Amino acid sequence: MSANLTTALNAALSGLRVSQAAISVTSNNISGAGSPDYSRRILNRESVASPILGVQVTNIARAVNDALRRDLEIASGQLGRTDVQDEYLGRLQSLFGVTAGTTQLSTLANRFEDAWRTFEASPEDAAAARNVIAAGEALARHIRDLALAIETIDNDIRNETGNSVDKLNVVLVEIDRLNDSIVQGRATGESTVELEDRRDALVREAADLADVRTSLNANGALTVFTSGGLVLVDTAPVTLAYDGTDITVAGQPGSLNGQFREGRIAGLLALRADTSPAAPSGDPGTEVIRKLREQLDALAGEFLVGVPGGFTDAYDSAATGAGELATGFFGGSNRFDLAVSANLLNGTFALKRASAATVGAAMADRTRAFGAGGLNLSSVSYAGMAAGVVLALSGAGAAVHARHVDTALVRDTIESRFQGAVGVNVDEELANLQLIQNAYAASARVMTVVQSLFDILNDIGRG
């Protein structure tokens, strides 16, 4: 009888211990419910027949879903690329006045054309001549300002690329350190669930920066690589370097830019890519800086290069009166130094009256063609060329933004499904907590009853 009671007592005691562990796990789940980096803990237990009858904890595992995890890594990389491209296209659109609805480039080009028309109607009007000069310099100055601002944005993209590569290096080192800790913990029988959660969070950071993929090894270590096959973490983390144009393995030759197909780094590289002398990419988020540089240079060139029937030819070929500027209404060689002649600006020479009709006709001509930076226009005026540059940027920005919205929706959907599979449902955990508490109370009740039986047997023995 005593042996049976001892067995019952041990079974109840083991149930109490398992229930205590289950309460602890459930409480941790509830407290971690608000964190996207917390995976639901699962208490695994088994029945024990020897040396005593009862139950014991096998281990505490994490809820995992490898298929959704891989989908989330892919979606995070795609979102990282479109997110950064949407950001910089937005800045460029603001620069050109697209987002505010005040596209100054095309507005100033139209004002310049209107000023010439007014001058054509009254070439003897000194105020009309001054208005032409002022409108021309306003347009040239704006092109110069845009050129410099584009270089500033280009520099920001380059700096962010370098910072992103540095951040990726830090993340890879930390993943490698956690790999070592997890392998060691598993070898000694310690729980590694906290370490694995931290490692998964770091992988998600890496996935935002690059198109990473992962493979879990038998010892618990995680191998990290790009979709193109570049190993980032295996026995040791790779160290990447960025020289302002190319990403390489530090100390080794050979560009790795093509290895980054998604993620913020890929998006940044694409914005600054330049395949000259080949035609620029047709993708709206690729070679954006190159396209704008070429388009602004071409627009400036339209006012600088003397082609038959063009602006410069129309001005230079007109008869020159006394005290009038003979040639070169605009001076300079590109988008950075396009400017109205200093002799016109300071009044040393006057605007040619005879040019009013020829330049007026050139400005009004809407049969011109314009091609630069992937933009090809036909049947446009000079003002139409400026408007075409703005519209092309607006279209690219809209396309990239739409792509970003779509990838964000996909990523959020997968994230929601992933959290539903591995995250914490507080209602379920509270219900489980009630069941565990009932089981704890039942085990405690068994111990109380067994203790009472022992007391009764002792009393009988003394009697």
N, C-alpha and C positions, 0 to 999 in steps of 0.2 A: 504493500500500500504506500509506504514512504517513498519507494523508488518511483512509483507512478506520479505521486504528487511533485517530486523533484523534477521529473520530466515536464509536467504541466507548468511548473514554475519557470523553468528555463525557456520553454516555448513562449510563454507570456512575456518574459523579460526580453527575448530576442525581438518579439513583435513591438515592444515598447521602443527599443533602440531603432528599429527600422522606421517606425512612425515618427520618432524624433528627427531622424535624418530627412524623411519625406517632408515634414513641416518646414525644416530649414530650407530645403530645395524650393518648395512652393513659395515660401516667403521671399527668397531671393528672386524668383521669377516675377513676383508681383512688384518688387522694388525696381527690377530692371525693365519693366514693361515699357517705360518711356524712352528707352535708349535704342536707336536703330542699330547699334553695334552689339546688342545683347542677344544671344541665342537662347532659346528656351532650354532649361536643364531638365533632363529626364533621369529619374532614379530607377535603376535596374536592380532587381532583387531576385533571389532564388531560395527555394526550400532547402533545408539542411536536415539530413537524417542521422548523420554521425559527425562528431561523437555525441551530440545532443540533438533532439528534435527541435526544429525551429525555422527561422527565416533570417537571411542576412543580406546586406547590401552587396551587390556585385560591383557596380561602379556608378558614377554620375556622368552621363553623356550629354552631348549637345544635340539639339534637333538640327538636322542637316537636310539639304536638298541640292544635290550637286548639279542637277540639270538647270534649276532656276538660278543657282549661283553663277553658272557659266553664262546663262542668258543675261544676267544682270551685269556681269563684267563686260560683255559685248555692248550692251545698251549704254553703259556708263562711258565707254570709249567714244561711241558715236555722239552722245550728248556733249562730251567734253569738246569735241571738234566743232560741232555746230554752235555751241555756246560761245566760244571765243571768237569765232568768225562773225557771229551775229553782233557781238560786242564791238568789234572793230569796224564792221560795216556801218553800224549805228553811229560811231564817232565820225566816220568819213561822210556819212549823209548829213550829220549836223554841221560839219565843216562846210559842205556845199549848200547848206540851207534847205535840204530836202525835208527834214523832219519838221522844220518850222514853217514850211510853205513859202519861204522867201529865198528862192534860188537866185542868189545875187549874180552869179556868173552869166546866166542867160539874161537877167534883167539889165546888167550893165552893157552887155553886147547889144541888146535892143536899144538902149539909150544912145549908144554910140552910132548905131544906124540912124536913129531918129535925128540926131544932131547933124549928121551929114545931109539928111533930106532937107532940114531947115536951112542949112547953109547953102544947099543947092538952089533953094527958092530965093535966097537973098545973099548972094556972095559978097555984096558990098557991106553987109552988116557986120561990124566988128564984134558985136556981142555974140552973134551966131558963130563966128570963127573961134572966139574964145571958148564957147560951149563945146565945139568939136574937140579942141585940144584938151579941155578938162575931162570930157567924157572918155576920150581915148586913154588919158593917163589913169583915170579911175579903173578902166577895164584892165589895163596893163598891170597896175598895182595889185589888183585883186588876183590876177593870174600869178604874180610873184608871191603874194601871200599864201595862196593855195599851195604853190610848189613847196614853200618852206614848211607849211603845216603838214603836208604829206610826209616830208622827211622826218618831222618830229614823231608822227605816228609810226612811221617805219622804224625809227629808233626805239620807240616804246615796244613794238612787237619783238624786235631783236632782244631787248633787255628782258622781256617777259619769257621769251624762249629760253634764254640762259638761266633765268631763275627757276623755270619749270624743270629744266634738266637737273639743276642742283637739287631741287626738291625731290625729284624722282630718285636721285642717288641716295639721299637721306632715307627715303622710304625703303629702298632696296636693302640698305645696310641693316635697318631695323627688322625687316622681314627675315633676313639671314640670322640675326641675333635670336629672334624668337624661334626660328627653326631649331637652332642648337638647344635652346631651353626646353622645347617641346620634346625633342628626341631624348634628351637626358631625363626629363620627367617621366616619360613613358617607360624608359629602361629601369627606373627605380620605383615604378608603381605609383607615382604621384599623379594627382589630378592636373590636367593641362587645359581644362576647358576655358579658363580665363585667358590663358596665353593664346589659345586658338581664336578666341573672339577678337583679341587685339590684332592678331595677324590678319584675320579676315577684313578688319576695318582698314588696315594698311593696304591690302590688296585692292580694296575699293578706291582708296586714294590713288594708287598706281593706275587703276583702270581709267580714272578721270584724266590722267596725264597721257597715257599711252594705251594702245590696244593690247593689253596683257591677257594672257591665258595662263592657267595653272594646272599642275598635275600633282596629286598627292602620292608621296612615296610610302612604301611599306613601313618605314620607321617613323612616319608622322611628319617628315619634312615636306615642304612645298617647293616645287620647282616652278619658277615664274619665267615666262618667255613671251615674245610678241607673236602676233599671228603670222608674221613673216619668218619666224623661226629663230630670232635672236634671243639667246638665253640671257636672262637678266639676273636670275638667282638660281644657283644649283649648289655646288659645294662651296661657292663663295659668290658675293654680289659683284656684278660688273660695275665699273666706274666709267661713266659717260662724260664727254667733254663737248663744249660748243664754242666754235670760233667766230660766231657772228653770221656764219653761213651754213656750215655743216656740223652735224653731230657725229662724233667718232667715239670709239673706245679710247679712253685716255692713254696717250702715248703710242697709239697705233694709227697708221694711215688708213684711208678709206672711209668715204661718207656712208653713214647709216641712215640718212634721211628717208630713204625708201622703205626702211623697216618700220617707220612710224606711219601707220595708215589711218588710225583713229586716235582720239584723245586730243587734249589741248595742244600738246606739242605738234601733232600732225596738222592741226588747224592753223597754228602760228606759222609753221614752215610753209604751208600752202599759200598763206597770205603774201609772203615775201618771195615766193618762188619766182624764178626767171629762166625761161627756156630759150632766151634769145640765142641765135637769130630766128629760131622757129616761131611760128605764130603762137600767141598766148593761148592758154587753156580756155575752153569754152565754159568751164565750170565757174559759176558766179562767185564762189569763195576762194578761187585759186588765182594766183598771180595778180591780185587786186592792185598792189602797189605799182607793179610794172605797167599795168594797163593805164592807170591814171597818169603816171609819168609820161608815157608815150602820147596819150591823148592831149595833155596840156602842152607838151612840146609841139605837137602837130598844130594845135590851135594857135600857139604863138607864132609858129612858122608860117601860118596863113597870112599873117600881117607883116612878115619879114622877108619872105622869099618873093622875088620878082618873077611871077609867071604871067603870061599873056592874059589880059583881062582881069587879073587879080588886083588886090588892093594896092600893093606897092607899085606895080606897073602903072595902074591908073593914076596914082599921085605923081610918080616920077616923070611920066611922059607928058604931063600937062605943061603948057607954056608957063614960064616963070617971069613974074613981074618984078619990078624994082623992090628990093627989101624983102622979098619972099624966099622961103626955104625951098631950094630947088629939088632936093631929093631926101629920102629917108625920114618920112613922118615918124615912123617907129625905128628905134635902134635896139641893138642887142642881138643875141644869138640863140636864146632858148627861153624856157619858162621862168628861169631865175632872174634874167636881166632885161626882159622885154620892157621897153619904156618909150614914151613919146620923146622925141628929140629935145635935148636940153635947150637948144636954140629957140624952139617954139615955146617951151615952158617959161624961159626967162625973158621972152620978148625980143631977143636979138633979131630974129627973123619972123615974118608974118606967114600965115597960112596962105598957100597959093589959091587965088580966086578961081583961076582956070581949072583947078582940080575939082571944083565943086560938082560939075556935071559928070566928069569921068568917074570920080570916086563914088558919087551918089549912085550912078548906074551900077558900079561894081558891088556896092553894098546892097542894092536892091535885087541883084541877080540871085534867083532862087533855083538855079540849075546846077549848082556846084556839087561836087562829090567830096567826101571826107572819109578817110580811113586811117585808123591808128588804134593800137592797143585792143584789137579784137572788135572795134566798133567800125562799122561800115555804113555810111549814110550817102544817100543820093538825093538830088533835087532839093538842096538846102541852101540857105544864105549863110553868111558868117554868123549871124545871130542863131540860125538853126543849128550850126555846128556846136555852138556853146550849149544850146538847149539839149542837143543830142548827148553830149558828155554827161550832163546832169541826169538826163533820163536813163542813160545806161547804168549809172551808179545807183539810181533809185530802183531800177529793175533788179539789179544784182542784190541790193539790200533786201528787197521784198522776197526774192527767191530764197536767200539764206535764212531770213527770219521765218519763213514758212517751213523750211526744212528743220529749223531749230524747234519750232512749236511741235512738229510731228515727232521728232526724236525725244523731246521732253515728255510727250504723252506716252510714248512707248516705254521709256525708262520708268516713268511713274507707275505704269500698269504692272510692269515686271517687278518693281520694288514692292508694290502692294501685295502681289502674289507671293513673293519671296518672304515678306514679313508674315503673311498669313500662314506660311508653311513652317517657318522657323522661329517666328516671334512669339510673344506672349499674349494670350487672350485672358485678360484679367477675370472675366466672368467664369471661364473654365477653371482657372486657378483657384478662385474663391470656392467654387463648388468642390474641387478636389480637396481643398483645405478642410472643408466640413467633413468629408468622408474620412480623411486621415485623422482628424480629431476624434471622430466616432471610433475608429479602429484603435486609437491610443487609449480611449476611455475603456473599450472592451478589454484590451490587454491588462490595463490597470485593475479592472474589475476581477479578471481571472486571478491575478496575483493576490488580491484581497481575499478572494474565496479560498485559495490554496493556503494562504496564511492562517485563515480561520480553521481550516481542516487540520493543519499542523498543530494549532493550539489545542484543538479537541483531542487529537491523538496523544499529545503530551499530557493532558489532564487524565486521560484514560490510563496512560502508563504509570502515572504517579499514584493512581487509585489502586 
